[in-house]
């Protein structure tokens, strides 16, 4: 079994989360980038005992990468993927940021944005992250991990994107 990837603690302060997310801007984002990033995430997730799903999709909903890490994932994981993705695309920020903004209170979140009966289509649990490209307005793609604890879902994306981007500049 692969060794578990070492995760740092996910930040809890909104300013810190926002600063980290903004610092991880791509210069471009291609199908090849999605494949490399997705396989990197999958490899790192293999060291965890929980099965997980990795999804990378364009803002237009075109799926570029989607895989399970091991047996045990369920349709519920894909439901979480869809809900996290929808939150990122609507609010242009990570689901971890939204989780901490509302202190995990989904009722307050739904009330603030008048979501009513559509509230269940959104998730404010960590693991949905916006891909932003320099000089391009808005979210270009969304990376989602579903299967670990929500802070781990978020942090494995952030650390992997950071490592991926640092390799691009070499």
C-alpha positions as CSV (number, residue, x, y, z in Angstrom):
1,X,0.0,0.0,0.0
2,X,1.3,3.5,-0.8
3,X,2.5,5.6,2.0
4,X,0.0,8.2,3.1
5,X,0.6,11.7,1.7
6,X,1.4,14.1,4.5
7,X,-1.2,16.9,4.7
8,X,-0.7,20.1,6.6
9,X,-3.7,21.5,8.5
10,X,-6.2,23.4,6.3
11,X,-6.4,27.0,7.4
12,X,-9.6,28.2,9.1
13,X,-9.3,31.9,8.8
14,X,-11.1,33.3,5.7
15,X,-8.3,35.8,4.8
16,X,-5.7,33.0,4.9
17,X,-7.9,30.6,2.8
18,X,-8.4,33.4,0.3
19,X,-4.7,34.3,0.1
20,X,-3.7,30.7,-0.4
21,X,-6.3,30.2,-3.1
22,X,-5.4,33.4,-4.9
23,X,-1.7,32.5,-4.8
24,X,-2.3,29.3,-6.8
25,X,-3.1,30.8,-10.2
26,X,-2.4,29.0,-13.4
27,X,-0.8,30.6,-16.5
28,X,-2.9,28.3,-18.6
29,X,-5.0,25.2,-18.1
30,X,-5.2,22.4,-20.6
31,X,-6.5,18.9,-20.9
32,X,-2.9,17.7,-20.4
33,X,-2.7,19.7,-17.2
34,X,-6.0,18.2,-15.9
35,X,-4.7,14.7,-16.6
36,X,-1.4,15.3,-14.9
37,X,-3.0,17.0,-11.9
38,X,-5.7,14.4,-11.7
39,X,-3.2,11.5,-11.7
40,X,-1.1,13.3,-9.2
41,X,-4.1,13.7,-6.9
42,X,-5.1,10.0,-7.4
43,X,-1.6,8.8,-6.5
44,X,-1.6,10.8,-3.3
45,X,-5.1,9.7,-2.3
46,X,-4.1,6.0,-2.7
47,X,-2.2,6.2,0.6
48,X,-5.5,7.0,2.5
49,X,-7.7,4.2,3.7
50,X,-10.9,5.9,2.5
51,X,-11.9,5.5,-1.1
52,X,-12.3,8.8,-2.9
53,X,-13.4,10.3,-6.2
54,X,-11.3,12.9,-8.1
55,X,-13.1,15.1,-10.6
56,X,-11.7,17.9,-12.7
57,X,-14.2,19.7,-15.0
58,X,-14.2,22.8,-17.0
59,X,-16.6,25.6,-16.0
60,X,-18.7,24.6,-19.1
61,X,-19.2,21.2,-17.4
62,X,-16.9,19.2,-19.7
63,X,-15.3,16.5,-17.6
64,X,-11.6,16.4,-18.1
65,X,-10.7,13.8,-15.4
66,X,-12.8,11.6,-13.2
67,X,-11.7,8.5,-11.3
68,X,-12.1,6.6,-8.1
69,X,-9.1,5.7,-6.0
70,X,-10.2,2.3,-4.8
71,X,-13.2,0.1,-4.2
72,X,-15.9,1.4,-1.9
73,X,-16.9,4.7,-3.6
74,X,-20.7,5.1,-4.1
75,X,-23.1,7.2,-6.1
76,X,-23.1,9.5,-3.1
77,X,-19.5,10.5,-3.9
78,X,-20.6,11.7,-7.3
79,X,-23.5,13.6,-5.7
80,X,-21.0,15.4,-3.5
81,X,-18.9,16.2,-6.6
82,X,-21.8,17.8,-8.3
83,X,-22.8,19.8,-5.2
84,X,-19.3,21.0,-4.5
85,X,-18.8,21.9,-8.2
86,X,-22.0,23.9,-8.3
87,X,-20.9,25.9,-5.2
88,X,-17.5,26.7,-6.6
89,X,-19.0,27.9,-9.9
90,X,-21.7,30.1,-8.3
91,X,-19.5,31.7,-5.7
92,X,-16.1,31.7,-7.5
93,X,-14.3,30.4,-4.4
94,X,-13.5,27.1,-2.7
95,X,-16.1,25.2,-0.8
96,X,-13.7,25.3,2.2
97,X,-13.9,29.1,2.2
98,X,-17.7,28.9,2.1
99,X,-17.7,26.3,4.9
100,X,-15.6,28.5,7.1
101,X,-17.5,31.7,6.1
102,X,-20.7,30.1,7.5
103,X,-19.0,28.0,10.2
104,X,-20.5,24.9,8.5
105,X,-24.1,26.2,9.0
106,X,-25.9,25.2,5.8
107,X,-29.2,26.8,7.0
108,X,-27.5,30.2,7.3
109,X,-25.8,29.7,3.9
110,X,-29.1,28.8,2.2
111,X,-30.9,31.7,3.8
112,X,-28.2,34.3,3.0
113,X,-28.4,33.4,-0.7
114,X,-32.1,32.7,-0.9
115,X,-31.6,29.1,-2.1
116,X,-34.9,27.8,-0.9
117,X,-35.7,24.4,-2.3
118,X,-32.4,24.4,-4.3
119,X,-30.2,24.5,-1.2
120,X,-29.6,20.7,-1.5
121,X,-27.9,21.3,-4.8
122,X,-25.0,23.1,-3.1
123,X,-22.4,21.9,-0.6
124,X,-20.3,24.0,1.7
125,X,-18.0,21.2,2.7
126,X,-14.3,21.3,1.8
127,X,-13.1,19.6,-1.4
128,X,-14.3,21.9,-4.2
129,X,-11.6,24.2,-5.5
130,X,-11.6,26.8,-8.4
131,X,-9.0,26.7,-11.1
132,X,-8.2,30.3,-12.0
133,X,-6.0,31.4,-14.9
134,X,-4.0,34.6,-15.0
135,X,-5.7,37.3,-17.0
136,X,-8.9,35.3,-17.4
137,X,-12.0,36.4,-15.5
138,X,-13.8,33.9,-13.4
139,X,-13.3,30.2,-12.8
140,X,-12.0,28.2,-15.7
141,X,-12.3,24.7,-14.1
142,X,-13.2,23.0,-10.8
143,X,-11.2,20.4,-9.0
144,X,-13.2,18.2,-6.6
145,X,-12.2,15.5,-4.1
146,X,-14.8,13.5,-2.3
147,X,-14.1,10.8,0.2
148,X,-11.8,12.1,3.0
149,X,-12.7,14.4,5.8
150,X,-13.7,17.7,4.3
151,X,-10.6,19.6,5.5
152,X,-8.4,16.9,4.0
153,X,-10.4,16.9,0.7
154,X,-9.6,20.6,0.5
155,X,-6.0,20.4,1.7
156,X,-4.9,17.6,-0.7
157,X,-6.2,19.7,-3.6
158,X,-4.3,22.8,-2.4
159,X,-1.0,21.0,-1.7
160,X,-1.2,19.1,-5.0
161,X,-2.0,22.2,-7.0
162,X,0.9,24.0,-5.3
163,X,3.3,21.2,-6.1
164,X,2.0,20.9,-9.7
165,X,2.5,24.7,-10.3
166,X,6.0,24.7,-8.8
167,X,6.9,21.9,-11.3
168,X,5.6,24.0,-14.1
169,X,8.0,26.8,-13.4
170,X,11.1,24.6,-13.4
